[in-house]
Amino acid sequence: MSFFTSLTGLNAATAQLGVTSNNIANASTVGFKRSRADFGDIFYLNSLKTGLLPVQLDIAICVRMREQLHAQPGAHVRVDLPAQTVTGPDGQVYAFKMDAFRKKCLVEGLDEIGVTLQHDAALKSFEVQYRQAHPWLFNL
């Protein structure tokens, strides 16, 4: 877990550094557009990488569901990832958008390594062919 935390912090710092360097490099150019690293985007992607589904709904919908939950203690909200819907305590169904690849990863319980390992046979085949095509690289 500490490695992932370190990697997450490093990725966030890298994104911020890239944004800052772009802002400095382009500050005096025509049509300069300032950009920034958004914490929401970083949190969203890191949540998905850890298996947490961050659903994005309109603020009015969220307020309405929160009011319903407070009015009915013990009420439930149902999230259906395959259908990409959230069902509120009143039975109202709301759709949310989800990238197909990230949805597949969450449904199948895959992380980045798991996705890579799905191509294990193709990777091994490539390695064998590459070794045969470039033997001088491996006879050191």
DRENTORKOL-3810 file (N, C-alpha, C; in nm, 4 decimals):
REM DRENTORKOL-3810
@n.u->0.0822; n.v->-0.1192; n.w->0.0000; ca.u->0.0000; ca.v->0.0000; ca.w->0.0000; c.u->0.0862; c.v->0.1251; c.w->0.0000
@n.u->0.1987; n.v->0.1222; n.w->0.0723; ca.u->0.2829; ca.v->0.2409; ca.w->0.0780; c.u->0.3443; c.v->0.2710; c.w->-0.0580
@n.u->0.3743; n.v->0.1651; n.w->-0.1371; ca.u->0.4270; ca.v->0.1876; ca.w->-0.2709; c.u->0.3229; c.v->0.2592; c.w->-0.3562
@n.u->0.1953; n.v->0.2130; n.w->-0.3479; ca.u->0.0901; ca.v->0.2761; ca.w->-0.4256; c.u->0.0703; c.v->0.4211; c.w->-0.3828
@n.u->0.0746; n.v->0.4458; n.w->-0.2528; ca.u->0.0595; ca.v->0.5819; ca.w->-0.2021; c.u->0.1718; c.v->0.6706; c.w->-0.2551
@n.u->0.2934; n.v->0.6176; n.w->-0.2525; ca.u->0.4073; ca.v->0.6936; ca.w->-0.3036; c.u->0.3921; c.v->0.7209; c.w->-0.4520
@n.u->0.3482; n.v->0.6180; n.w->-0.5253; ca.u->0.3300; ca.v->0.6328; ca.w->-0.6694; c.u->0.2206; c.v->0.7338; c.w->-0.7003
@n.u->0.1129; n.v->0.7312; n.w->-0.6235; ca.u->0.0030; ca.v->0.8253; ca.w->-0.6415; c.u->0.0507; c.v->0.9680; c.w->-0.6184
@n.u->0.1256; n.v->0.9891; n.w->-0.5114; ca.u->0.1796; ca.v->1.1220; ca.w->-0.4830; c.u->0.2751; c.v->1.1677; c.w->-0.5913
@n.u->0.3562; n.v->1.0754; n.w->-0.6402; ca.u->0.4499; ca.v->1.1081; ca.w->-0.7469; c.u->0.3762; c.v->1.1461; c.w->-0.8745
@n.u->0.2704; n.v->1.0717; n.w->-0.9081; ca.u->0.1914; ca.v->1.1043; ca.w->-1.0269; c.u->0.1266; c.v->1.2413; c.w->-1.0139
@n.u->0.0728; n.v->1.2720; n.w->-0.8967; ca.u->0.0103; ca.v->1.4032; ca.w->-0.8749; c.u->0.1136; c.v->1.5145; c.w->-0.8877
@n.u->0.2308; n.v->1.4944; n.w->-0.8286; ca.u->0.3367; ca.v->1.5953; ca.w->-0.8361; c.u->0.3836; c.v->1.6127; c.w->-0.9800
@n.u->0.3928; n.v->1.5036; n.w->-1.0543; ca.u->0.4340; ca.v->1.5098; ca.w->-1.1944; c.u->0.3328; c.v->1.5884; c.w->-1.2768
@n.u->0.2038; n.v->1.5630; n.w->-1.2534; ca.u->0.1001; ca.v->1.6360; ca.w->-1.3262; c.u->0.1092; c.v->1.7849; c.w->-1.2966
@n.u->0.1256; n.v->1.8200; n.w->-1.1696; ca.u->0.1353; ca.v->1.9607; ca.w->-1.1314; c.u->0.2606; c.v->2.0246; c.w->-1.1906
@n.u->0.3724; n.v->1.9514; n.w->-1.1906; ca.u->0.4965; ca.v->2.0032; ca.w->-1.2476; c.u->0.4813; c.v->2.0269; c.w->-1.3971
@n.u->0.4145; n.v->1.9330; n.w->-1.4662; ca.u->0.3911; ca.v->1.9486; ca.w->-1.6100; c.u->0.3065; c.v->2.0709; c.w->-1.6392
@n.u->0.2035; n.v->2.0921; n.w->-1.5609; ca.u->0.1156; ca.v->2.2078; ca.w->-1.5790; c.u->0.1940; c.v->2.3361; c.w->-1.5550
@n.u->0.2716; n.v->2.3400; n.w->-1.4474; ca.u->0.3500; ca.v->2.4595; ca.w->-1.4149; c.u->0.4516; c.v->2.4909; c.w->-1.5247
@n.u->0.5223; n.v->2.3883; n.w->-1.5720; ca.u->0.6227; ca.v->2.4122; ca.w->-1.6759; c.u->0.5574; c.v->2.4582; c.w->-1.8056
@n.u->0.4394; n.v->2.4032; n.w->-1.8392; ca.u->0.3685; ca.v->2.4502; ca.w->-1.9587; c.u->0.3266; c.v->2.5959; c.w->-1.9422
@n.u->0.2806; n.v->2.6324; n.w->-1.8241; ca.u->0.2398; ca.v->2.7709; ca.w->-1.8002; c.u->0.3581; c.v->2.8662; c.w->-1.8142
@n.u->0.4745; n.v->2.8276; n.w->-1.7617; ca.u->0.5934; ca.v->2.9122; ca.w->-1.7695; c.u->0.6423; c.v->2.9217; c.w->-1.9136
@n.u->0.6470; n.v->2.8065; n.w->-1.9833; ca.u->0.6991; ca.v->2.8045; ca.w->-2.1201; c.u->0.6106; c.v->2.8824; c.w->-2.2169
@n.u->0.4813; n.v->2.8838; n.w->-2.1930; ca.u->0.3883; ca.v->2.9458; ca.w->-2.2873; c.u->0.3343; c.v->3.0804; c.w->-2.2420
@n.u->0.3870; n.v->3.1351; n.w->-2.1351; ca.u->0.3316; ca.v->3.2578; ca.w->-2.0765; c.u->0.3337; c.v->3.3767; c.w->-2.1713
@n.u->0.4346; n.v->3.3879; n.w->-2.2564; ca.u->0.4441; ca.v->3.5060; ca.w->-2.3420; c.u->0.4004; c.v->3.4773; c.w->-2.4860
@n.u->0.3384; n.v->3.3630; n.w->-2.5105; ca.u->0.2959; ca.v->3.3302; ca.w->-2.6462; c.u->0.1553; c.v->3.3808; c.w->-2.6717
@n.u->0.1250; n.v->3.4003; n.w->-2.8004; ca.u->-0.0082; ca.v->3.4458; ca.w->-2.8400; c.u->-0.1053; c.v->3.3305; c.w->-2.8165
@n.u->-0.2202; n.v->3.3611; n.w->-2.7624; ca.u->-0.3213; ca.v->3.2587; ca.w->-2.7390; c.u->-0.2905; c.v->3.1714; c.w->-2.6195
@n.u->-0.2086; n.v->3.2202; n.w->-2.5277; ca.u->-0.1728; ca.v->3.1434; ca.w->-2.4086; c.u->-0.2967; c.v->3.1129; c.w->-2.3277
@n.u->-0.3118; n.v->2.9873; n.w->-2.2923; ca.u->-0.4229; ca.v->2.9470; ca.w->-2.2071; c.u->-0.3649; c.v->2.8834; c.w->-2.0818
@n.u->-0.3942; n.v->2.9395; n.w->-1.9716; ca.u->-0.3452; ca.v->2.8869; ca.w->-1.8449; c.u->-0.4213; c.v->2.7595; c.w->-1.8116
@n.u->-0.3506; n.v->2.6579; n.w->-1.7614; ca.u->-0.4161; ca.v->2.5348; ca.w->-1.7189; c.u->-0.3727; c.v->2.5034; c.w->-1.5767
@n.u->-0.4402; n.v->2.4069; n.w->-1.5158; ca.u->-0.4052; ca.v->2.3706; ca.w->-1.3791; c.u->-0.4388; c.v->2.2246; c.w->-1.3563
@n.u->-0.3725; n.v->2.1657; n.w->-1.2594; ca.u->-0.4031; ca.v->2.0293; ca.w->-1.2189; c.u->-0.5260; c.v->2.0359; c.w->-1.1288
@n.u->-0.6254; n.v->1.9557; n.w->-1.1572; ca.u->-0.7496; ca.v->1.9572; ca.w->-1.0813; c.u->-0.7510; c.v->1.8398; c.w->-0.9835
@n.u->-0.7659; n.v->1.8706; n.w->-0.8569; ca.u->-0.7671; ca.v->1.7671; ca.w->-0.7535; c.u->-0.8778; c.v->1.6661; c.w->-0.7788
@n.u->-0.9925; n.v->1.7126; n.w->-0.8295; ca.u->-1.1056; ca.v->1.6237; ca.w->-0.8556; c.u->-1.0697; c.v->1.5155; c.w->-0.9547
@n.u->-0.9987; n.v->1.5507; n.w->-1.0611; ca.u->-0.9582; ca.v->1.4524; ca.w->-1.1609; c.u->-0.8604; c.v->1.3516; c.w->-1.1028
@n.u->-0.7658; n.v->1.4001; n.w->-1.0246; ca.u->-0.6669; ca.v->1.3107; ca.w->-0.9626; c.u->-0.7367; c.v->1.2154; c.w->-0.8663
@n.u->-0.8273; n.v->1.2678; n.w->-0.7837; ca.u->-0.9019; ca.v->1.1833; ca.w->-0.6903; c.u->-0.9861; c.v->1.0810; c.w->-0.7650
@n.u->-1.0536; n.v->1.1231; n.w->-0.8720; ca.u->-1.1396; ca.v->1.0344; ca.w->-0.9499; c.u->-1.0601; c.v->0.9160; c.w->-1.0046
@n.u->-0.9473; n.v->0.9442; n.w->-1.0680; ca.u->-0.8668; ca.v->0.8371; ca.w->-1.1272; c.u->-0.8045; c.v->0.7467; c.w->-1.0202
@n.u->-0.7577; n.v->0.8049; n.w->-0.9111; ca.u->-0.7004; ca.v->0.7232; ca.w->-0.8043; c.u->-0.8073; c.v->0.6360; c.w->-0.7386
@n.u->-0.9281; n.v->0.6861; n.w->-0.7267; ca.u->-1.0377; ca.v->0.6066; ca.w->-0.6710; c.u->-1.0624; c.v->0.4839; c.w->-0.7574
@n.u->-1.0677; n.v->0.5037; n.w->-0.8876; ca.u->-1.0895; ca.v->0.3916; ca.w->-0.9787; c.u->-0.9769; c.v->0.2889; c.w->-0.9687
@n.u->-0.8542; n.v->0.3369; n.w->-0.9555; ca.u->-0.7394; ca.v->0.2456; ca.w->-0.9463; c.u->-0.7427; c.v->0.1614; c.w->-0.8194
@n.u->-0.8072; n.v->0.2108; n.w->-0.7153; ca.u->-0.8140; ca.v->0.1352; ca.w->-0.5900; c.u->-0.9428; c.v->0.0547; c.w->-0.5776
@n.u->-1.0254; n.v->0.0556; n.w->-0.6826; ca.u->-1.1475; ca.v->-0.0239; ca.w->-0.6810; c.u->-1.2689; c.v->0.0475; c.w->-0.6271
@n.u->-1.2592; n.v->0.1776; n.w->-0.6044; ca.u->-1.3713; ca.v->0.2573; ca.w->-0.5549; c.u->-1.4400; c.v->0.3223; c.w->-0.6745
@n.u->-1.5726; n.v->0.3136; n.w->-0.6796; ca.u->-1.6477; ca.v->0.3718; ca.w->-0.7906; c.u->-1.6940; c.v->0.5131; c.w->-0.7555
@n.u->-1.6296; n.v->0.6157; n.w->-0.8102; ca.u->-1.6736; ca.v->0.7530; ca.w->-0.7853; c.u->-1.7813; c.v->0.7927; c.w->-0.8871
@n.u->-1.9068; n.v->0.7891; n.w->-0.8469; ca.u->-2.0177; ca.v->0.8220; ca.w->-0.9357; c.u->-2.0354; c.v->0.9731; c.w->-0.9398
@n.u->-2.0498; n.v->1.0258; n.w->-1.0593; ca.u->-2.0712; ca.v->1.1695; ca.w->-1.0758; c.u->-2.2153; c.v->1.1937; c.w->-1.1200
@n.u->-2.2919; n.v->1.2594; n.w->-1.0317; ca.u->-2.4306; ca.v->1.2955; ca.w->-1.0606; c.u->-2.4462; c.v->1.4461; c.w->-1.0456
@n.u->-2.5507; n.v->1.4979; n.w->-1.1031; ca.u->-2.5813; ca.v->1.6409; ca.w->-1.0910; c.u->-2.5991; c.v->1.6767; c.w->-0.9434
@n.u->-2.5558; n.v->1.7945; n.w->-0.9054; ca.u->-2.5610; ca.v->1.8370; ca.w->-0.7657; c.u->-2.7040; c.v->1.8370; c.w->-0.7117
@n.u->-2.8025; n.v->1.8732; n.w->-0.7947; ca.u->-2.9419; ca.v->1.8751; ca.w->-0.7499; c.u->-2.9898; c.v->1.7342; c.w->-0.7141
@n.u->-2.9461; n.v->1.6359; n.w->-0.7901; ca.u->-2.9818; ca.v->1.4961; ca.w->-0.7623; c.u->-2.9193; c.v->1.4522; c.w->-0.6299
@n.u->-2.7939; n.v->1.4878; n.w->-0.6105; ca.u->-2.7246; ca.v->1.4516; ca.w->-0.4858; c.u->-2.7930; c.v->1.5151; c.w->-0.3646
@n.u->-2.8309; n.v->1.6414; n.w->-0.3762; ca.u->-2.8989; ca.v->1.7101; ca.w->-0.2664; c.u->-3.0318; c.v->1.6411; c.w->-0.2361
@n.u->-3.1074; n.v->1.6074; n.w->-0.3413; ca.u->-3.2369; ca.v->1.5417; ca.w->-0.3237; c.u->-3.2202; c.v->1.4057; c.w->-0.2544
@n.u->-3.1223; n.v->1.3274; n.w->-0.2983; ca.u->-3.1004; ca.v->1.1965; ca.w->-0.2357; c.u->-3.0553; c.v->1.2111; c.w->-0.0909
@n.u->-2.9729; n.v->1.3093; n.w->-0.0632; ca.u->-2.9273; ca.v->1.3320; ca.w->0.0751; c.u->-3.0451; c.v->1.3689; c.w->0.1654
@n.u->-3.1336; n.v->1.4542; n.w->0.1148; ca.u->-3.2530; ca.v->1.4898; ca.w->0.1922; c.u->-3.3399; c.v->1.3676; c.w->0.2194
@n.u->-3.3545; n.v->1.2809; n.w->0.1182; ca.u->-3.4335; ca.v->1.1590; ca.w->0.1346; c.u->-3.3707; c.v->1.0654; c.w->0.2376
@n.u->-3.2403; n.v->1.0540; n.w->0.2352; ca.u->-3.1705; ca.v->0.9673; ca.w->0.3303; c.u->-3.1832; c.v->1.0189; c.w->0.4726
@n.u->-3.1797; n.v->1.1515; n.w->0.4890; ca.u->-3.1974; ca.v->1.2101; ca.w->0.6222; c.u->-3.3414; c.v->1.1935; c.w->0.6714
@n.u->-3.4366; n.v->1.2025; n.w->0.5786; ca.u->-3.5781; ca.v->1.1905; ca.w->0.6151; c.u->-3.6172; c.v->1.0459; c.w->0.6470
@n.u->-3.5433; n.v->0.9503; n.w->0.5887; ca.u->-3.5752; ca.v->0.8085; ca.w->0.6079; c.u->-3.4510; c.v->0.7351; c.w->0.6587
@n.u->-3.4183; n.v->0.7448; n.w->0.7862; ca.u->-3.3004; ca.v->0.6734; ca.w->0.8367; c.u->-3.3104; c.v->0.5241; c.w->0.8052
@n.u->-3.2003; n.v->0.4694; n.w->0.7571; ca.u->-3.1982; ca.v->0.3278; ca.w->0.7191; c.u->-3.2326; c.v->0.3043; c.w->0.5730
@n.u->-3.2713; n.v->0.4104; n.w->0.5010; ca.u->-3.3009; ca.v->0.3967; ca.w->0.3582; c.u->-3.1725; c.v->0.3638; c.w->0.2829
@n.u->-3.1862; n.v->0.3089; n.w->0.1636; ca.u->-3.0695; ca.v->0.2649; ca.w->0.0861; c.u->-3.0627; c.v->0.3346; c.w->-0.0496
@n.u->-2.9421; n.v->0.3446; n.w->-0.0996; ca.u->-2.9146; ca.v->0.3894; ca.w->-0.2353; c.u->-2.8471; c.v->0.2713; c.w->-0.3043
@n.u->-2.8945; n.v->0.2378; n.w->-0.4230; ca.u->-2.8392; ca.v->0.1230; ca.w->-0.4953; c.u->-2.7596; c.v->0.1729; c.w->-0.6153
@n.u->-2.6356; n.v->0.1231; n.w->-0.6278; ca.u->-2.5511; ca.v->0.1572; ca.w->-0.7412; c.u->-2.5322; c.v->0.0311; c.w->-0.8237
@n.u->-2.5689; n.v->0.0382; n.w->-0.9511; ca.u->-2.5572; ca.v->-0.0755; ca.w->-1.0431; c.u->-2.4549; c.v->-0.0386; c.w->-1.1498
@n.u->-2.3322; n.v->-0.0860; n.w->-1.1320; ca.u->-2.2260; ca.v->-0.0509; ca.w->-1.2258; c.u->-2.2506; c.v->-0.1060; c.w->-1.3662
@n.u->-2.2852; n.v->-0.2356; n.w->-1.3823; ca.u->-2.3094; ca.v->-0.2839; ca.w->-1.5187; c.u->-2.4167; c.v->-0.2035; c.w->-1.5933
@n.u->-2.5216; n.v->-0.1622; n.w->-1.5235; ca.u->-2.6271; ca.v->-0.0828; ca.w->-1.5873; c.u->-2.5958; c.v->0.0665; c.w->-1.5853
@n.u->-2.4948; n.v->0.1055; n.w->-1.5086; ca.u->-2.4544; ca.v->0.2449; ca.w->-1.4919; c.u->-2.5701; c.v->0.3310; c.w->-1.4423
@n.u->-2.6308; n.v->0.2843; n.w->-1.3326; ca.u->-2.7417; ca.v->0.3573; ca.w->-1.2732; c.u->-2.7267; c.v->0.3652; c.w->-1.1220
@n.u->-2.7896; n.v->0.4677; n.w->-1.0655; ca.u->-2.8014; ca.v->0.4832; ca.w->-0.9210; c.u->-2.9511; c.v->0.4938; c.w->-0.8924
@n.u->-2.9985; n.v->0.4122; n.w->-0.7993; ca.u->-3.1392; ca.v->0.4168; ca.w->-0.7602; c.u->-3.1478; c.v->0.4806; c.w->-0.6228
@n.u->-3.2216; n.v->0.5924; n.w->-0.6147; ca.u->-3.2358; ca.v->0.6645; ca.w->-0.4893; c.u->-3.3320; c.v->0.5959; c.w->-0.3948
@n.u->-3.3424; n.v->0.6451; n.w->-0.2720; ca.u->-3.4325; ca.v->0.5876; ca.w->-0.1721; c.u->-3.5790; c.v->0.5868; c.w->-0.2172
@n.u->-3.6164; n.v->0.6808; n.w->-0.3057; ca.u->-3.7540; ca.v->0.6893; ca.w->-0.3535; c.u->-3.7798; c.v->0.6013; c.w->-0.4758
@n.u->-3.6772; n.v->0.5280; n.w->-0.5209; ca.u->-3.6929; ca.v->0.4408; ca.w->-0.6373; c.u->-3.6602; c.v->0.5078; c.w->-0.7694
@n.u->-3.6324; n.v->0.6362; n.w->-0.7660; ca.u->-3.5954; ca.v->0.7094; ca.w->-0.8873; c.u->-3.4590; c.v->0.6603; c.w->-0.9354
@n.u->-3.4467; n.v->0.6347; n.w->-1.0653; ca.u->-3.3228; ca.v->0.5815; ca.w->-1.1225; c.u->-3.2522; c.v->0.6918; c.w->-1.2002
@n.u->-3.1234; n.v->0.7069; n.w->-1.1739; ca.u->-3.0408; ca.v->0.8076; ca.w->-1.2399; c.u->-2.9252; c.v->0.7375; c.w->-1.3110
@n.u->-2.9008; n.v->0.7774; n.w->-1.4343; ca.u->-2.7903; ca.v->0.7191; ca.w->-1.5113; c.u->-2.6629; c.v->0.7999; c.w->-1.4861
@n.u->-2.5497; n.v->0.7320; n.w->-1.4925; ca.u->-2.4213; ca.v->0.8015; ca.w->-1.4850; c.u->-2.3310; c.v->0.7487; c.w->-1.5946
@n.u->-2.2351; n.v->0.8315; n.w->-1.6343; ca.u->-2.1424; ca.v->0.7941; ca.w->-1.7418; c.u->-2.0203; c.v->0.7269; c.w->-1.6820
@n.u->-1.9665; n.v->0.6333; n.w->-1.7574; ca.u->-1.8474; ca.v->0.5602; ca.w->-1.7129; c.u->-1.7699; c.v->0.5157; c.w->-1.8355
@n.u->-1.6406; n.v->0.5383; n.w->-1.8350; ca.u->-1.5536; ca.v->0.4920; ca.w->-1.9411; c.u->-1.5610; c.v->0.3393; c.w->-1.9487
@n.u->-1.5764; n.v->0.2842; n.w->-2.0693; ca.u->-1.5946; ca.v->0.1397; ca.w->-2.0872; c.u->-1.4762; c.v->0.0598; c.w->-2.0321
@n.u->-1.3547; n.v->0.1076; n.w->-2.0531; ca.u->-1.2370; ca.v->0.0352; ca.w->-2.0049; c.u->-1.2328; c.v->0.0322; c.w->-1.8524
@n.u->-1.2576; n.v->0.1451; n.w->-1.7903; ca.u->-1.2545; ca.v->0.1507; ca.w->-1.6436; c.u->-1.3694; c.v->0.0698; c.w->-1.5829
@n.u->-1.4832; n.v->0.0697; n.w->-1.6503; ca.u->-1.5964; ca.v->-0.0115; ca.w->-1.6057; c.u->-1.5585; c.v->-0.1595; c.w->-1.6101
@n.u->-1.4975; n.v->-0.2018; n.w->-1.7195; ca.u->-1.4546; ca.v->-0.3418; ca.w->-1.7332; c.u->-1.3580; c.v->-0.3793; c.w->-1.6214
@n.u->-1.2638; n.v->-0.2922; n.w->-1.5928; ca.u->-1.1660; ca.v->-0.3192; ca.w->-1.4868; c.u->-1.2339; c.v->-0.3363; c.w->-1.3513
@n.u->-1.3301; n.v->-0.2502; n.w->-1.3196; ca.u->-1.3992; ca.v->-0.2601; ca.w->-1.1910; c.u->-1.4858; c.v->-0.3856; c.w->-1.1845
@n.u->-1.5598; n.v->-0.4144; n.w->-1.2909; ca.u->-1.6488; ca.v->-0.5304; ca.w->-1.2918; c.u->-1.5690; c.v->-0.6603; c.w->-1.2811
@n.u->-1.4546; n.v->-0.6661; n.w->-1.3508; ca.u->-1.3741; ca.v->-0.7882; ca.w->-1.3518; c.u->-1.2680; c.v->-0.7907; c.w->-1.2415
@n.u->-1.2595; n.v->-0.6840; n.w->-1.1629; ca.u->-1.1635; ca.v->-0.6791; ca.w->-1.0536; c.u->-1.0192; c.v->-0.6705; c.w->-1.1004
@n.u->-0.9969; n.v->-0.5997; n.w->-1.2096; ca.u->-0.8630; ca.v->-0.5901; ca.w->-1.2676; c.u->-0.7964; c.v->-0.4579; c.w->-1.2307
@n.u->-0.6674; n.v->-0.4654; n.w->-1.1968; ca.u->-0.5870; ca.v->-0.3447; ca.w->-1.1839; c.u->-0.4997; c.v->-0.3379; c.w->-1.3086
@n.u->-0.4053; n.v->-0.2437; n.w->-1.3123; ca.u->-0.3225; ca.v->-0.2274; ca.w->-1.4314; c.u->-0.2395; c.v->-0.3527; c.w->-1.4610
@n.u->-0.1916; n.v->-0.4181; n.w->-1.3578; ca.u->-0.1138; ca.v->-0.5405; ca.w->-1.3765; c.u->-0.2039; c.v->-0.6529; c.w->-1.4274
@n.u->-0.3245; n.v->-0.6622; n.w->-1.3728; ca.u->-0.4192; ca.v->-0.7638; ca.w->-1.4177; c.u->-0.4550; c.v->-0.7483; c.w->-1.5644
@n.u->-0.4719; n.v->-0.6252; n.w->-1.6096; ca.u->-0.5016; ca.v->-0.5999; ca.w->-1.7509; c.u->-0.3841; c.v->-0.6455; c.w->-1.8363
@n.u->-0.2625; n.v->-0.6140; n.w->-1.7921; ca.u->-0.1430; ca.v->-0.6544; ca.w->-1.8658; c.u->-0.1318; c.v->-0.8058; c.w->-1.8719
@n.u->-0.1598; n.v->-0.8720; n.w->-1.7607; ca.u->-0.1480; ca.v->-1.0180; ca.w->-1.7560; c.u->-0.2502; c.v->-1.0884; c.w->-1.8445
@n.u->-0.3571; n.v->-1.0205; n.w->-1.8830; ca.u->-0.4516; ca.v->-1.0789; ca.w->-1.9770; c.u->-0.3869; c.v->-1.1018; c.w->-2.1135
@n.u->-0.2785; n.v->-1.0325; n.w->-2.1388; ca.u->-0.2070; ca.v->-1.0442; ca.w->-2.2661; c.u->-0.0765; c.v->-1.1220; c.w->-2.2491
@n.u->-0.0706; n.v->-1.2045; n.w->-2.1464; ca.u->0.0513; ca.v->-1.2768; ca.w->-2.1119; c.u->0.1032; c.v->-1.3616; c.w->-2.2278
@n.u->0.0159; n.v->-1.4370; n.w->-2.2942; ca.u->0.0593; ca.v->-1.5237; ca.w->-2.4043; c.u->0.1176; c.v->-1.4409; c.w->-2.5187
@n.u->0.0538; n.v->-1.3303; n.w->-2.5512; ca.u->0.1037; ca.v->-1.2449; ca.w->-2.6594; c.u->0.2376; c.v->-1.1815; c.w->-2.6215
@n.u->0.2531; n.v->-1.1426; n.w->-2.4951; ca.u->0.3800; ca.v->-1.0847; ca.w->-2.4498; c.u->0.4928; c.v->-1.1871; c.w->-2.4562
@n.u->0.4650; n.v->-1.3094; n.w->-2.4126; ca.u->0.5672; ca.v->-1.4140; ca.w->-2.4176; c.u->0.6056; c.v->-1.4465; c.w->-2.5616
@n.u->0.5075; n.v->-1.4514; n.w->-2.6500; ca.u->0.5337; ca.v->-1.4767; ca.w->-2.7916; c.u->0.6224; c.v->-1.3665; c.w->-2.8499
@n.u->0.5907; n.v->-1.2419; n.w->-2.8164; ca.u->0.6715; ca.v->-1.1298; ca.w->-2.8638; c.u->0.8148; c.v->-1.1414; c.w->-2.8130
@n.u->0.8301; n.v->-1.1737; n.w->-2.6848; ca.u->0.9641; ca.v->-1.1852; ca.w->-2.6271; c.u->1.0467; c.v->-1.2911; c.w->-2.6985
@n.u->0.9857; n.v->-1.4053; n.w->-2.7306; ca.u->1.0565; ca.v->-1.5127; ca.w->-2.8017; c.u->1.0971; c.v->-1.4646; c.w->-2.9401
@n.u->1.0050; n.v->-1.4035; n.w->-3.0131; ca.u->1.0347; ca.v->-1.3539; ca.w->-3.1479; c.u->1.1404; c.v->-1.2437; c.w->-3.1447
@n.u->1.1335; n.v->-1.1568; n.w->-3.0464; ca.u->1.2296; ca.v->-1.0473; ca.w->-3.0355; c.u->1.3688; c.v->-1.1016; c.w->-3.0067
@n.u->1.3762; n.v->-1.2001; n.w->-2.9183; ca.u->1.5040; ca.v->-1.2637; ca.w->-2.8864; c.u->1.5658; c.v->-1.3294; c.w->-3.0093
@n.u->1.4795; n.v->-1.3934; n.w->-3.0897; ca.u->1.5289; ca.v->-1.4587; ca.w->-3.2109; c.u->1.5728; c.v->-1.3569; c.w->-3.3159
@n.u->1.5039; n.v->-1.2466; n.w->-3.3252; ca.u->1.5364; ca.v->-1.1446; ca.w->-3.4243; c.u->1.6571; c.v->-1.0606; c.w->-3.3848
@n.u->1.6861; n.v->-1.0505; n.w->-3.2539; ca.u->1.7956; ca.v->-0.9667; ca.w->-3.2050; c.u->1.8816; c.v->-1.0436; c.w->-3.1040
@n.u->1.9411; n.v->-1.1536; n.w->-3.1415; ca.u->2.0150; ca.v->-1.2358; ca.w->-3.0447; c.u->2.1358; c.v->-1.1642; c.w->-2.9830
@n.u->2.1954; n.v->-1.0706; n.w->-3.0569; ca.u->2.3125; ca.v->-1.0000; ca.w->-3.0054; c.u->2.2826; c.v->-0.9171; c.w->-2.8814
@n.u->2.1570; n.v->-0.8812; n.w->-2.8599; ca.u->2.1210; ca.v->-0.8041; ca.w->-2.7422; c.u->2.1206; c.v->-0.8881; c.w->-2.6143
@n.u->2.1127; n.v->-1.0190; n.w->-2.6305; ca.u->2.0976; ca.v->-1.1062; ca.w->-2.5148; c.u->2.2204; c.v->-1.1927; c.w->-2.4869
@n.u->2.3231; n.v->-1.1829; n.w->-2.5687; ca.u->2.4463; ca.v->-1.2600; ca.w->-2.5506; c.u->2.5590; c.v->-1.1695; c.w->-2.5026
@n.u->2.5409; n.v->-1.1135; n.w->-2.3871; ca.u->2.6416; ca.v->-1.0218; ca.w->-2.3328; c.u->2.7365; c.v->-1.0934; c.w->-2.2408
END
